[in-house]
Amino acid sequence: MYRSIGAAVILLAATVTSFAQTSNQRGTMSTVPPEVAKDLAPTGKLRAALNLGNGVLVQKGPNGEFRGVTVDLANELGRRTGLQVEFVPFEAAGKVFEALKSGVWDIAFLANEPARAAEIDFSPPYVIIEGTYMVLVDSPLKKIEDVDKPGIRIAVGRGSAYDLFLTRTIKNATLVRAATGGGRAMIDLFFAEKLDVVAGVKQPLVDYAKTDSTMRVMDGRFMEIRQAMGTPKGRNAAAQYLCGFIEEMKASGFVAEALKRSNQPDAEVAPPATN
């Protein structure tokens, strides 16, 4: 029995290797089933939403071109499916989710939060980043656990993953929302309203603190932000295909290389899905 299993594994590995080599020689992957292509791109173009508010995932190049791990994933998906990719940029994750109702995008790159998962089918995560706090250097708040206290006011970006998470989990502190989760809106709000804490993605907060000696980023994190690909509910064939696509992109090293190219060493490739 074990010999049979071993032979089957070897045959499968040889088949996958041969398929990958053939695909590389041709420059494109085999055409996906029609129902998958139709689900992914009902208009004929694969419209990919980009969250410009998260610099870990997407950046703008010197000529205004989009680049980063989400851009690379969208382009690779387009290459494999034979679909033309059209990028639809948004200033923040909350704006991406709001635009779902208008049907202007087919795939998006968002953190999988319950409020979003009610309307979006998500793949397993491809990247894990951290949500943490930034405070004034002389703030009495030293640890993550110090923040959720009565009277503490936290600046957050409206509709961001960390806003959704803190809305569910904060018991005593007060959330004060900036109009958007993009850019440094919550930092500007922190100063304008003389708030106690800024919540956000760790990397942008660390980058900001390097430019402002009056601020410091707390050690640790209050959440793990699990970034995934998503498609609107009801596109079952597309959703199933994206799950397999993301798992392959992680296992092959594609995601790790994309993060390296975009200079995001602190972002972590998500582990393989367990179900």
Summary of the structure (lengths in Angstrom):
residues: 275
radius of gyration: 20.7
end to end distance: 25.9
largest distance: 70.2
contacts: 885
relative contact order: 0.17
helix: 41%
strand: 25%
